[in-house]
Amino acid sequence: MTLEIGGRRRRGGQLGRTGLWVVKVLVALAFLAAAGLKLSGSPKMVAEFGEIGLGQAFRYVTGGVEGAGALLLLWPRTAFVGAVILVGICTGALVAQLTVLHGDLVHVVLLGGLVILAGWLERPTALRR
């Protein structure tokens, strides 16, 4: 990670790495909590996925993919893949909120933005300039 300091670009130091880890851990915890609610059959999640209309099996698939993406985000070698998976989850949630659920967009946009940030900072060398 590079930082603009005094007009010169420098490699991110300990503060930058710590900040990235804080973001990744908080995002992963949020997605693991959401996955837990989906997989445990929370009445709110059952009702929400009932409204979406794709069946309860879709709730289990979504919860599993969400949990896997969150765990991948925490492992440095797979963090970018985890971020890509979670961006997909956020995109699906945004579409569901805009079309069927008409609920809270703030959480979807905020988490999606943090996932994009983490993915960008963890992108593989081949995807950097």
Number of C-alpha atoms within 10 A of each C-alpha: 14 12 13 10 10 7 7 8 11 12 11 14 11 9 9 14 12 12 11 17 16 12 15 24 16 14 23 26 15 16 23 20 16 18 23 17 17 25 18 13 14 13 11 11 18 18 13 17 20 14 13 17 11 10 12 18 10 15 22 18 14 18 23 17 19 27 24 18 26 28 19 20 28 18 13 12 13 16 24 24 19 27 29 19 20 28 21 16 20 21 15 14 18 21 14 17 16 13 11 12 15 11 12 11 13 10 13 17 15 13 19 22 14 18 26 17 16 22 21 17 16 19 19 14 7 6 7 8 4
